[in-house]
Amino acid sequence: GAPAGGTDVAVVTQDGDERWRGPAPDAPILDLVPARLDGDAIPDLVFHWGEPSNTLTRIRAISGADGATLWDAAPVETGSGRQAAGLAVGRFDADDRDDVYWQGGGTRVLSGATGAQLAAIGGPSYYLTTLYDVDDEPRDEIVLHGGFSPVGIVEDDLSGLLWQSADDDRPYPYGSVVECPGDRAVLISGSWQHPARLKMTDLRGPTRGAETTLHLGSGARYDSRADLDAAGAFAGQLTSVVAHEDLASDGAPAALVGSTDGWLYWVSACDGALVHALDFGVAVGQASFADTDRDGLDEILVSVADGFLYGITQRHADTPTGVIDVDPSDPASDVDSDFITTTDTWIARWDAVDGALRYEVGLFDATGSPLLDERWRDVGTDTEATLTGLALANGRRYYVGVRAYSAEGPSVDGVSDGAVVRFPAPETDGGPSGSDAGVRPMSDASVEPPPDDTGGCGCRTSGQGAPPVAWCLALLGALALRRRR
């Protein structure tokens, strides 16, 4: 019954390969959430959507195998407009399927098998529902946050409120729940009423409802807003909080939160200590975690108001510097070439890193797509690499990345400023050979211009400039924030 629209849903692998694509309803809302809904081994997807002509909130489930619609839930008029804040997935009934929790004019649970409503309790128009066991019973309770009304906890059977905060602080930014020593569970969340304030709320046991607050501004932590103002710090609006159970490999849960003051903050989730802050210079959005380079370690990804997505990774060794692109037609040269004459070969050189046990080299296009089948090639302790058999395109710009490895792990990647490929001229009778004769002259206007020293994405560690935004995701590094999964 959904109207046909111009939006598609697609499943894409981490290599960028599209598994399938199918039409979506006209106005999908928020993220697609994975869930086990149809009994097979492939996770399915469920999401909010709504028609532009009304304010009804709808939920659709689709097959993870091919995108076919599994069910459409009955539409709900949620009250003050359509302000869906997200879905949660858990087990409510006794079948073997996940069920779908959401807030819309009350807290609701839908059958994952059919989309029928299993239970509901009245309440505000919207919250984000987070499932967490706060009382050691078989079913999870529903923690409510990310809405206009105070944070609270709904009983696992939706029979009523178990607890609700007396602090009417407009907790619009999404929070995160973390487990702490001593059987503690803490909700860490921000506030629209108190923009620079971070609040930690105990959810379990006799301390349930105990609230501790701190304030963050201009890269520092303060016990109160008065202290922040007295220090002359800027009180930006904190964004949504994301948590990691063991970010620094010390057993201590970590909370990351961005701010419109231009900083990304890392706070110890159980005691509120400020561990680190990173200055981006412009408003910072919500962070997330992902293993972007498939080395078994999580990087931090964060969107920033300069228009770029940044990746933050661990610095186990110094970043290789002096990374240059050498023209294969003059392989002995130490000159960094902006244009190279080749069809399938690339030569790179870089400065040695003290203590490096080995290096890895990769070649990438402007989108970050690798030219090597293995993505990164181990070249031992050499500070030069010749890559052959490459599928290069005439007139395209490519970039070399180099990472050094110490006994502890990899460095942040050093990146060349890139070079544009020029295929050699074909040999003709009586004409010069091995020269540019017969090749259309190329100017900077005919190819992608080289970036400046910062590339706009903050990828400054190589000292060679930086490629476009895709590299920011894969190559930027500043904090010691990697963690094995």
N, C-alpha and C positions, 0 to 999 in steps of 0.2 A: 504493500500500500504506500510505499514511500515514493515521492515524486522523483523523476529522473533528473539528475543535475549534472553539472560539469566537473564534479569532484570525483577522484578515484582513490581507492585504497590499494596500496601495493606493499608486498613483502619483499624486502631487499636483504641480501646476505651482507656480511661484513666486508666482502670483497666488491660490493656494488652490483652484484648480479641480481636481477629481478626474478623472483620465483613465480609470482603471479601478480596480476593487476585486475581490479574489477571496479565497477561503478559504485559510488557511495551516495547516500542521500544528499539532498541539496545543501544542507548546512550542518556538517559535523561540528561538534563542540568538544574542545579539550582533547586529551590523548586517548588513543586506543589502548585498552587494558587486556593483557593476556589472561586466559582462563581455560580450564578444562570443562568443556560444555557438552561435547557430543560423544564422549566415550572412547575416541581414538587416541593415538599417542601424540598427535600434533596439537599444540596449544591453539585455542581459538581466540577470537578478539571480540570485545564488547565496547560500545561507546555511546555517548549522548549525541543526539542530533535534534534539530528543530526546523520547522518550516518558517520561512520569512514572513508568511502572512498571519501568523498567530504567535502566542507565547507558550504553547504546549511544549512540555519537555518529553522527548521520546528516547527510547533506548533500543539499540539493535545489537544482535549477536551474529557474527559471521564465522564461517569455517576457516580455520587456519590453513587448511589444505588447499583450498581453491577460492576462498572469498564468497562462497554461496551463503545466502542468508539462512541462518538457523531459526531465528525468531525475532519478532518485533513486539516489545512489551506494549501494553495499553498506554496511550498518552496520558500525561498528568498535567493539570494546570497547577503550577507550583506557587502561585501567590504573586509576590511583587516582581513580576516579570520573569524572564527565563534566565536564571543566574546559576546554572549548574556549576558545581565546584569539583566534580570528579567522582569516580567510582572506586569501590573496593571489592575484592573478591575473597570469599572464604566459604566455609561449610556451615550451613544453617540447618538443613534437614538431614535425613539419614541416608540419602542416596549417595552415589559415587561421583556426583558432579559438583563442581564449584557453583556457588550461588553469588548473586550480585547485590551489594549493599550501596545505597545512595541516599542523599538527603534532598527532598523536594516537597515542601509543605509538610514536613515530618520525616522521620527516619523510616526507610523502606528496605525490604529484602525481596528480591525476585528469584524464582527458581532458575538455576542455570540450565536446566533441561528444557523448560518450556517458556520461560519469561513470565509466567504467572506470578502474581504477588503472593508471597508466603506469609508476610507479617508486616505491620506498620504501627507507628506511634506518632501522634501529632507533635509538631514542633516547628521551628523556624523554616524559612523558605529554602535556605541553602547552608551547607557546611561541606567540608571534606570529611568523609568517614574513614577512619583508620582503625583496623581491627587489631586488638591486643588483649591478651588474657591478664586481667588485673586481679583476679581472685582465685586462681588455680582451679577453675571449673573447666569442664571439657570444651565448652564453646567460648569463643572470644567475645569480649565486650566491644562496644563501638565508641571510640574516642572521637569527639566532634571538635573540629577546629577549622580555621580558614573561612570564617563567616562573620556576619554582623554581630551576632549574639555571643555571650561568654562561652569559653570552652567548657566541655562537659563530657560525661561518660553515660552511655545508655546501656541498660542491662542486656545480657546476651540473648534473652528471649524477647526483647523489645517490650517488656512489661512496664518500663518506666525509667526515669533517670536514676542512676546510681549516685551521681555527684555532678554538681555544676559550680563553676567559679563564681564568686561574688564580685569579681573584678570585671566591670562592663567596659572593657578596653578596646573593643572593636578588633578582634584578632584576625584581621583579613589575611595577612601573610600565612601561607601554609607552614605548619610545624612538622616536627619529627619526633618519634618516640624512640628512646634508647634505654638499654638495660645497663644498670650500674651495680657495683658491688653491694653486698648486703641485701639482696633481693629487692633492690629499688628499680622502679621504672619511672622515667622522667619524660614529660612532654616539653620540648623546647620550641618556643614560638615567639613571634613578634607581635606588633600592635600598630594599628593606624592611629589610635589615640595618643600613643607614646612612641613616636617613630623610631627613635634610636634605642629603644629598650628591648632587651632580650629577657624572656621569662622562662624559668625552669620550674615545672609543676610536677610534684610527686603524684603518681597514679596508683600506687599499691600500698596495702597495709595501713598501719596506724598513722602514718604521715601523709596519707592521701589528702591532696588539696593544699599541702604546704607549698608556698610559692617563694622563689628567690629570683631577684631581678638584678640586672646589670645594664650598663649603657655603653654603647660603642660609637666612637666618633673620631674622625681624622686619624685613624689607624691605632687608636688606644682604647683601653678599657677604663670605665669609671663606675664607682659604686652607685652614683646617683646622677640625675640630670643636672642638679645644682653643681656637682663637681665638674661635669662636662662643660657646662657654661662658664664656670670660673676659669677653666683652663683655656678658654677661647676656641674649643674644638667645634667643628661643624657637626650638627645633629642631622644626619641624613635619614631617610626612610629605609629601614632594614627590609630586605626581601625575604623570600621563603627560605626556611632552614632545611638543609639536607644533612644527614648523619651517616657516619661510617663507624662500624663496630671496633675497628682497630687500625686506624689510619697510619699511625707511627710505629706499628709493631711493638707497642708497649702495653697492650691490653686495655688501653684507655679509649673509650668511645670519643669521637670527635664530631663537632657540629660546625658546618660551614655556612656562612650567611654573607650575602653581598649587601651593599648599601649605596644609596644615591650620593654618598659622600666620596665615592670613587675607590673604596677599599673593599677587598675580600677578606673576611675575618675567619680565622680558625680558632674555635673556642673549645676547651675541654668540656665535654657534655655533662659530666657528673659534678664538677666543682666550679665551673664558670670561669676558670682561668683563661686568659688570652694566650694562646700558644704562638700564633703568628698572624701577621696582617700583610697583605700585598697591595700596593698602590697601583691602580690602573689609570688614575687621573680623570676618569669619567664614570658615570653611574654604572654599577655592577649588578647584574641580574642573578638569577638562581644558578647555583653550581650543580653538577652531577658527576658521577663516577663512571668510567669505562676503560677497558683495556684497549686503547686505540692502536697500539702497535703490536698486539698479540705476543707480548713477552711474559704473560702471566701476572703482570702488575697493573694495578689500577692507576690511571691518570685522572686528574681533575679537569673537567670541562666547564667553562663558564662563559656566558654571553655578556657582552659589555656594550655600552651605549655608543661606542665608536663604530659599531656595525660589524664587529668581528666576533668569532667564536674562538676562545683561547683554550689551549691545552697546557696543563701545568704538571710537571713530572719531576722525578727525583734526579738530583745531580750527584752521581756516585763518583764521577771523575770530571776533570776539567773538560770543557767543550773544545773540540778540535777547532783551531783557527786557521786562517790563511787558506781556506778551501778554494781552489781555483779550477776552472775548466780549461783544459789544454787542447789546442787544435791538433787532431791526429796527423794532419799534414806536416806538423813541425813538433814531433813528440818530445824533443829535447828542450823545448821552450819552457821558461818559468813565467811566462806572461799569461795573465788571466784573459781569456778571449771572450769577447761578446758575440762573435760570430765564428762558427767552426765549420770546416769543410769535411763532411763525412756522410756516409749513408747508414752505417751500422756500428760505429765504434765511438767510444767516449773515454777520454783520459782525465783523471782527476789527481790532484796533489794537495797535500795539506801539511801543516806543521805538526811535529811530533808532540805528544802529550806526555808529560812526566808521569811515570808509573803505569802507563797504559800497557796492558798485557796483549791486547789485540785491537783491531779496528773492524768495523763493518761499514760497507759502502752501499748506497742505493742511488738510483737515477729515477727522477720523477718528472711528470709533466706539470703544467701550471694548475691542474686540478688536484694534484697530489697522487695521481694514479702511477703505480710503479711500472718501470720498463723491464725489471728483472723478474723472472718467474718466482724466485725465492724472496723477492722484495728487498731484502738486505743480504749482502754477500760478505762472508768472513774473508778478510785479506791478510790475516795474521798481523805481524808487527810492521808490515810495509806502510810507508806513508805516500804511496802512489798506487793507483789501480787503473788497469785498462779493461774496460768492459766491451765485449764484442757480441756480435749476433743480435744487435738491438733493432727493434722495429721503429726506427726514427721516421719522422715526417718532415719533409722539406718546409722551411719557414716557421717551424714550431720552436718554442723556447723550452728548454729542459734545465733541471736543477740537480746538482749532486748534493746528497746528504752523507755526512760522515759521523759516526759515533765511536767513542773510545770506551773500552771496557777495562775497569780495574777489578780487583778481586771481589769487590762489593757489588759490582753491577755496571750498567751503562751510564754514559754521560748524557747530557742534553745534546741533541744533534747540531753539528755545525753545518751550515748550508752555504753553498755558493750563490753568487748573484745571478747565475744562469747564463746560458748562451743559446743563440739561435742557430739552428742547423741550416747549412747551405749545401745542397748536393753538388758534387763536382760536375764541371761541364763535360759533356760527352766529347770524346776524341773525334776529330774530323781530319780528313786528308788535307795536308798542307797547313792545318791550323795548329795553334799551340796546344800542348797537352799538359794536363795537370794545372791549368790556370783557370781564371774566372771567365775566359773567353766564351761567349755564347750563353752565359747565365744572365738572366734578367737582373739588372741592378736592384739591390734591396736597400731600403732606407729604414730608419726607425719608425717611420709612419706606416710601414707595411707589416710590421710585426708587433707583438705585444711589447710595450715599452718596459725597460728595466725598472724595478721598483727603487725607491730611495733607501736611505740607510736603515730606516725602521720598517718600511713596508706597510705601515699602518697597523700591523697586527702585533707589534711588540716583540717580534722575533729578532732580537738584537744580539743573541748570544754568540753568533758566528763571526760578527764583525764584518760580514760580507754583504749586508743588506738582507732582504727576505723576500721569498716568493709570496704569491697571493694567499688568500684566506685559508685555502685548504691546508697549506703548510702550517698555519697557526695551530690548527687542530692536532697535527701530527708531531710538530717539532718544537714548539715553544716550551721552555722550562725555566722555573724560577725557584720553586719550593721543594723541600724534602718531603714529598707527599705520596710516594708510591707505596703500595701495599699488596702483598700476595693475596690472591683470592683464596 
